[in-house]
Amino acid sequence: MDGRYEALRLRNQLCFPLYVCSRELTRRYQPMLEAINLTYTQYVVMMYFWEMGSASLKDVSRALLLDPSTLTPVLKKLEQKGFLSRARDPQDERSLAITLTEDGRRLQDEALSIPAKIGGCVGLTADEAVQLGTLIGKVLNNIEKEL
């Protein structure tokens, strides 16, 4: 192979192993999430609300790096399932307030075993997992600065 194209080899790409790893991890989540009636994106949203309890659409969008137009159908579905409630903020009619329901809070107990099961298939020590998370966070922060 011509040396000029070395940078285009798959083995030299950071994006490819990250992409494959993300896809495979998400696939591993699927049966566990089906058991609690969630998609992966819904699970990510629920983790946010298990931590925060309530938030505006704008805050959720910013925290999860999801466009509001992508997030809105997910929130609607979670509301239909009874896990979240959505209402216009009385102080600002333009703002949508989203709140975790009691059913949503109970769902957290059903999801409690998922992180350990996923951690078991990853095969990293706790320290390695922290290091990897730190490095990925650094990459994301640097990418966001470029936007």
Secondary structure by P-SEA (a helix, b strand, c coil): cccccccccccccaaaaaaaaaaaaaaaaaaaaaaacccaaaaaaaaaaaacccccaaaaaaaaccccccaaaaaaaaaaaccbbbbcccccccbbbbbbcaaaaaaaaaacaaaaaaaaaacccaaaaaaaaaaaaaaaaaaaaac
